[in-house]
Amino acid sequence: MTMPFYVSPEQSMKDKADYARKNIAGLRSGVVITCEAGILFVAPNPSRALRKFGEIYDRIAFAAVGRYPEFETLRKAGVRYADMTGFAYDRQDVTARGLANLYAQLLGSIFTESQKPYEVEIVVAEVGKTADDDQIYRITFDGSVADERDFSVMGGQADQVAATLKDSYREGMTLSEAFMVALTALAGQDNGGRQNITTSQLEVVLLDRGRQHRAFRRLTGPRLEGLMAEAIASRKPEAIEGEAQQAAEPPGGEAGSGEAGSGEAGSGEAGSGEAGSGEAGSADEGSADGGSADG
């Protein structure tokens, strides 16, 4: 006679959480950051078919990392909720907070009731008339909700990327400055080293504060190339200052510090292809991150 196999609820929950957390940590991080122009979304994603960022409603956007089939299901559920709420009541009743609550309930139910949890982390953001009115909510695989301020990081080495953002972020940044800050944080997430990312390996979206409706703008092609050029140009004065400090140091001094400042200008953005390696489009991208658009 076969004895039934028993696993305590505590152990079951722990196993599921460890499983989801481990798989999400192996993905590439995505960054959501506020700036003068609105809310900027940046993530490595060489795929042009599978998107990590999507429009939910007028001034609300969705961002995710993880298995593509899973978070795409969540995105569509959010769109249906927003459309039905706006139609039945009023467009102003559709908010990022309401969507965050919806996603928390969905992910929480899946985590507790299903054998396998969703391997996703998502962010719902709503751009306001001013930066103080912006709303950013991060929802994890178990339905936990965090009300973020200024920026949020999803997936991958989130703590490391968030620490870099915290050191570099300041209020009132221009779009190009925010893009540079996000790109620098993402480029340094692998083993603490700087990895170069090109525009062809990025997915970039802006919730434009200047638009009344349909604030969602996907930045691609020449627009993204121009933003990259502006970001690089915005760092040149710092590089020049670093070189000047280096030249002023005595010959026996530590010259490395000045050089580091100057080298940063090009290394953060230029272009190796590390981002393109695993993320793009394998059919199993759902499993790690790629086809899932790296989630």
C-alpha positions as CSV (number, residue, x, y, z in Angstrom):
1,M,0.0,0.0,0.0
2,T,1.4,3.4,-1.0
3,M,1.4,6.0,1.7
4,P,0.1,9.4,0.7
5,F,2.8,12.1,0.3
6,Y,2.2,15.1,2.5
7,V,3.8,18.5,2.2
8,S,2.9,21.2,4.7
9,P,1.3,24.4,3.4
10,E,4.3,26.4,4.7
11,Q,6.8,24.2,2.7
12,S,4.6,24.3,-0.4
13,M,4.5,28.1,-0.3
14,K,8.2,28.4,0.3
15,D,9.0,26.0,-2.6
16,K,6.8,27.9,-5.0
17,A,8.2,31.3,-3.9
18,D,11.8,30.0,-4.3
19,Y,11.0,28.6,-7.7
20,A,9.5,31.8,-9.0
21,R,12.1,34.1,-7.4
22,K,15.0,32.0,-8.8
23,N,13.7,32.1,-12.4
24,I,12.9,35.8,-12.2
25,A,16.3,36.6,-10.9
26,G,17.9,35.1,-14.0
27,L,16.2,37.6,-16.3
28,R,17.2,41.0,-17.4
29,S,15.9,43.9,-15.3
30,G,13.6,46.5,-16.5
31,V,13.5,50.1,-15.3
32,V,10.6,52.5,-14.9
33,I,11.7,56.1,-14.0
34,T,10.0,59.5,-13.7
35,C,11.4,62.6,-15.4
36,E,10.3,66.0,-16.5
37,A,8.7,64.7,-19.7
38,G,6.7,61.9,-18.0
39,I,7.5,58.3,-17.0
40,L,10.2,56.5,-19.0
41,F,10.3,52.7,-19.4
42,V,13.6,51.1,-20.4
43,A,14.6,47.4,-20.8
44,P,16.9,45.2,-22.8
45,N,14.8,43.4,-25.5
46,P,16.2,42.6,-28.9
47,S,12.9,41.1,-30.0
48,R,10.7,43.4,-32.2
49,A,7.7,41.0,-31.9
50,L,7.5,40.3,-28.2
51,R,7.0,43.4,-26.1
52,K,7.6,43.9,-22.4
53,F,5.8,47.2,-22.3
54,G,2.2,47.9,-23.4
55,E,-0.6,50.5,-23.2
56,I,-3.5,49.8,-20.8
57,Y,-5.5,53.1,-21.0
58,D,-5.2,56.8,-21.7
59,R,-2.3,57.6,-19.3
60,I,-1.6,54.1,-17.9
61,A,1.0,51.7,-19.1
62,F,2.0,48.1,-18.2
63,A,5.6,46.8,-17.9
64,A,6.7,43.2,-17.1
65,V,9.6,40.8,-17.0
66,G,9.2,37.0,-16.9
67,R,7.5,34.4,-19.1
68,Y,5.9,36.2,-22.0
69,P,2.7,34.1,-22.3
70,E,2.0,34.7,-18.6
71,F,2.4,38.4,-18.4
72,E,0.7,38.9,-21.8
73,T,-2.3,37.2,-20.3
74,L,-2.2,39.7,-17.4
75,R,-1.8,42.7,-19.8
76,K,-4.9,41.6,-21.7
77,A,-6.9,41.2,-18.5
78,G,-5.9,44.7,-17.5
79,V,-7.0,46.1,-20.9
80,R,-10.4,44.4,-20.5
81,Y,-10.8,45.7,-17.0
82,A,-9.9,49.3,-18.0
83,D,-12.2,49.3,-21.1
84,M,-15.2,47.9,-19.1
85,T,-14.7,50.2,-16.2
86,G,-14.3,53.3,-18.4
87,F,-17.4,52.3,-20.4
88,A,-19.6,51.4,-17.5
89,Y,-18.7,54.3,-15.3
90,D,-16.3,57.1,-16.3
91,R,-12.8,57.3,-17.8
92,Q,-11.5,59.0,-14.7
93,D,-12.4,55.8,-12.7
94,V,-9.7,53.9,-14.5
95,T,-6.6,54.3,-12.4
96,A,-3.3,52.6,-11.9
97,R,-4.3,51.9,-8.3
98,G,-7.4,49.9,-9.4
99,L,-5.3,48.0,-11.9
100,A,-2.7,47.2,-9.3
101,N,-5.4,45.8,-7.0
102,L,-6.7,43.7,-9.8
103,Y,-3.3,42.3,-10.6
104,A,-2.5,41.7,-6.9
105,Q,-5.7,39.6,-6.6
106,L,-5.0,37.6,-9.8
107,L,-1.4,36.8,-9.0
108,G,-2.2,36.1,-5.3
109,S,-4.9,33.6,-6.3
110,I,-2.6,31.9,-8.9
111,F,0.2,31.7,-6.3
112,T,-1.9,30.1,-3.6
113,E,-4.1,27.9,-5.7
114,S,-2.0,26.7,-8.7
115,Q,0.8,24.2,-8.5
116,K,3.2,26.5,-10.4
117,P,3.1,30.3,-9.8
118,Y,3.5,32.8,-12.5
119,E,7.2,33.7,-13.2
120,V,6.6,37.4,-13.6
121,E,7.0,40.8,-12.0
122,I,5.0,43.7,-13.3
123,V,4.7,47.4,-12.9
124,V,1.6,49.6,-13.6
125,A,2.3,53.3,-14.0
126,E,0.1,56.3,-14.5
127,V,1.5,59.6,-15.5
128,G,0.1,62.7,-13.9
129,K,0.1,66.4,-14.7
130,T,3.1,66.8,-12.5
131,A,5.7,64.4,-11.2
132,D,4.1,64.5,-7.8
133,D,0.9,63.1,-9.3
134,D,2.7,60.1,-11.0
135,Q,1.8,56.6,-9.7
136,I,4.0,53.6,-10.0
137,Y,3.0,50.2,-8.5
138,R,5.2,47.1,-8.6
139,I,3.4,43.7,-8.2
140,T,5.4,40.6,-7.6
141,F,4.6,36.9,-8.4
142,D,2.8,36.3,-5.2
143,G,0.5,39.3,-5.5
144,S,2.5,41.7,-3.2
145,V,2.1,45.3,-4.1
146,A,4.6,48.1,-3.5
147,D,3.8,51.8,-4.1
148,E,7.1,53.1,-5.6
149,R,8.3,56.7,-5.8
150,D,10.6,58.1,-8.5
151,F,11.6,54.8,-10.0
152,S,11.0,51.0,-9.9
153,V,13.0,48.0,-11.0
154,M,11.6,44.6,-12.1
155,G,13.4,41.3,-12.3
156,G,17.0,40.3,-12.6
157,Q,19.4,41.9,-10.1
158,A,16.8,44.3,-9.0
159,D,18.5,45.4,-5.8
160,Q,21.8,46.1,-7.5
161,V,20.1,48.1,-10.3
162,A,17.9,50.0,-7.8
163,A,21.0,50.9,-5.7
164,T,22.6,52.5,-8.8
165,L,19.4,54.4,-9.6
166,K,19.2,55.7,-6.1
167,D,22.7,57.1,-6.3
168,S,22.1,58.7,-9.7
169,Y,18.4,59.8,-9.6
170,R,17.4,63.4,-9.0
171,E,14.1,65.2,-9.4
172,G,13.4,67.2,-12.5
173,M,15.7,65.2,-14.8
174,T,15.2,65.7,-18.6
175,L,14.2,62.8,-20.7
176,S,17.8,62.3,-22.0
177,E,19.2,62.4,-18.5
178,A,16.7,59.9,-17.2
179,F,17.4,57.6,-20.1
180,M,21.2,57.8,-19.4
181,V,20.6,57.0,-15.7
182,A,18.4,54.0,-16.5
183,L,20.8,52.8,-19.2
184,T,23.8,53.1,-16.9
185,A,22.0,51.1,-14.1
186,L,21.0,48.4,-16.6
187,A,24.4,48.2,-18.2
188,G,26.1,47.5,-14.9
189,Q,23.8,44.7,-13.6
190,D,25.9,41.8,-14.8
191,N,28.5,40.8,-12.1
192,G,28.9,44.5,-11.3
193,G,30.6,45.1,-14.6
194,R,29.7,47.6,-17.3
195,Q,28.1,46.1,-20.4
196,N,27.4,48.1,-23.5
197,I,23.8,48.2,-24.8
198,T,22.9,49.6,-28.2
199,T,19.5,51.0,-29.3
200,S,18.8,47.8,-31.3
201,Q,18.8,45.8,-28.1
202,L,16.5,48.1,-26.2
203,E,12.7,48.6,-25.8
204,V,11.9,52.2,-24.7
205,V,8.5,53.7,-24.0
206,L,7.5,57.1,-22.7
207,L,4.2,58.1,-20.9
208,D,4.2,61.6,-22.2
209,R,3.1,64.1,-19.6
210,G,2.2,66.7,-22.3
211,R,-0.5,64.6,-23.9
212,Q,-4.1,64.6,-22.6
213,H,-5.0,61.2,-23.9
214,R,-3.0,58.3,-25.4
215,A,0.1,59.4,-23.5
216,F,1.8,56.1,-24.5
217,R,4.7,56.6,-27.0
218,R,7.0,53.9,-28.2
219,L,10.4,55.3,-29.0
220,T,12.1,53.4,-31.9
221,G,14.3,54.1,-34.9
222,P,15.5,57.6,-35.4
223,R,13.7,58.9,-32.3
224,L,15.5,56.4,-30.1
225,E,18.8,57.0,-31.9
226,G,18.3,60.8,-31.2
227,L,17.6,60.2,-27.6
228,M,20.7,58.0,-27.3
229,A,22.8,60.8,-28.9
230,E,21.3,63.4,-26.5
231,A,22.1,61.1,-23.5
232,I,25.7,60.7,-24.6
233,A,26.1,64.5,-25.2
234,S,24.6,65.2,-21.7
235,R,27.5,63.3,-20.2
236,K,30.3,65.0,-22.0
237,P,30.7,67.9,-19.6
238,E,31.3,65.5,-16.8
239,A,33.9,63.6,-18.8
240,I,35.7,66.9,-19.6
241,E,35.7,67.8,-15.9
242,G,37.1,64.4,-15.0
243,E,39.9,64.8,-17.5
244,A,40.7,68.3,-16.2
245,Q,40.9,66.9,-12.6
246,Q,43.2,64.2,-13.8
247,A,45.5,66.6,-15.6
248,A,45.7,68.8,-12.4
249,E,46.8,65.8,-10.2
250,P,50.5,65.5,-9.5
251,P,52.3,62.8,-11.5
252,G,52.5,60.4,-8.6
253,G,48.8,60.7,-7.7
254,E,46.0,58.3,-8.4
255,A,45.1,59.1,-12.0
256,G,42.5,56.4,-12.3
257,S,39.7,58.3,-10.7
258,G,39.7,61.0,-13.4
259,E,39.9,58.5,-16.1
260,A,37.0,56.6,-14.8
261,G,34.8,59.7,-15.1
262,S,35.9,60.3,-18.7
263,G,35.5,56.7,-19.8
264,E,32.0,56.5,-18.5
265,A,30.7,58.7,-21.3
266,G,31.0,56.1,-23.9
267,S,31.1,52.8,-22.1
268,G,27.6,53.0,-20.7
269,E,25.9,53.3,-24.0
270,A,27.9,52.1,-26.8
271,G,27.3,48.8,-28.0
272,S,28.4,45.3,-27.2
273,G,25.6,42.9,-27.6
274,E,25.4,41.2,-24.3
275,A,21.7,42.1,-24.1
276,G,20.9,40.2,-27.2
277,S,22.2,36.9,-26.1
278,G,19.5,35.2,-24.2
279,E,16.6,37.5,-24.4
280,A,15.3,37.5,-27.8
281,G,13.1,35.0,-29.2
282,S,13.5,31.4,-28.3
283,A,10.3,29.6,-28.2
284,D,10.9,28.9,-24.6
285,E,11.5,32.5,-23.9
286,G,8.7,32.0,-21.5
287,S,11.1,29.8,-19.5
288,A,13.9,32.2,-19.0
289,D,13.2,35.5,-20.5
290,G,13.6,35.8,-24.2
291,G,10.6,34.8,-26.2
292,S,8.9,35.9,-23.2
293,A,10.6,39.0,-24.3
294,D,12.7,38.4,-21.3
295,G,9.7,39.0,-19.5
